[in-house]
Amino acid sequence: MELVTEYLDDALTERERAGFEAHLADCRDCVVYLDQMRRTIAALGALRRERASPVAREALLAAFRSWV
């Protein structure tokens, strides 16, 4: 799971990417997680700042800040 972000950002070396893709061939859970991340990225990418209410925007920002 730790490599998913780097994989999606195309930040892995060729060797790391090949190893990760080999792992995906055998790990259904990671395939599902990767699909969920892709869907999340697509959904969030479609959102526009103007569409989020100030309360929702602040809640998201607070959640992201707590991850650091």
C-alpha positions as CSV (number, residue, x, y, z in Angstrom):
1,M,0.0,0.0,0.0
2,E,2.9,2.4,0.7
3,L,3.9,2.3,-2.9
4,V,0.5,3.1,-4.4
5,T,1.0,6.9,-4.3
6,E,4.4,6.6,-5.9
7,Y,3.1,4.2,-8.4
8,L,0.2,6.5,-9.4
9,D,2.6,9.4,-9.6
10,D,5.0,7.4,-11.8
11,A,7.7,8.0,-9.3
12,L,9.0,4.4,-9.0
13,T,12.1,3.1,-10.7
14,E,11.6,0.6,-13.4
15,R,12.6,-2.2,-11.0
16,E,10.2,-1.0,-8.3
17,R,7.4,-0.6,-10.8
18,A,8.0,-4.2,-12.1
19,G,8.0,-5.5,-8.6
20,F,4.9,-3.7,-7.6
21,E,3.1,-4.9,-10.7
22,A,4.2,-8.4,-10.0
23,H,2.7,-8.0,-6.5
24,L,-0.6,-6.8,-8.0
25,A,-0.8,-9.9,-10.1
26,D,-1.1,-11.9,-6.8
27,C,-2.8,-9.5,-4.4
28,R,-6.5,-8.9,-4.9
29,D,-6.6,-6.5,-1.9
30,C,-4.0,-4.2,-3.5
31,V,-5.7,-4.3,-6.8
32,V,-8.9,-3.1,-5.1
33,Y,-7.1,-0.5,-3.1
34,L,-5.3,0.8,-6.3
35,D,-8.7,1.0,-8.0
36,Q,-10.2,2.9,-5.1
37,M,-7.4,5.4,-5.1
38,R,-7.8,5.9,-8.9
39,R,-11.5,6.5,-8.5
40,T,-10.9,8.9,-5.6
41,I,-8.4,10.9,-7.6
42,A,-10.7,11.1,-10.5
43,A,-13.7,12.2,-8.3
44,L,-11.7,14.8,-6.4
45,G,-10.1,16.0,-9.6
46,A,-13.6,16.8,-10.9
47,L,-14.5,18.9,-7.9
48,R,-14.1,22.7,-8.2
49,R,-13.2,24.8,-5.2
50,E,-16.4,26.9,-5.8
51,R,-18.6,23.9,-5.4
52,A,-17.5,22.9,-2.0
53,S,-19.2,24.7,0.9
54,P,-16.9,26.6,3.3
55,V,-17.7,24.1,6.0
56,A,-16.8,21.2,3.8
57,R,-13.6,22.8,2.5
58,E,-12.4,23.6,6.1
59,A,-13.2,20.0,7.2
60,L,-11.2,18.6,4.4
61,L,-8.3,20.9,5.0
62,A,-8.3,20.0,8.7
63,A,-8.3,16.3,7.9
64,F,-5.3,16.8,5.5
65,R,-3.4,18.9,8.1
66,S,-3.8,16.1,10.7
67,W,-2.0,13.6,8.4
68,V,1.2,15.6,8.5
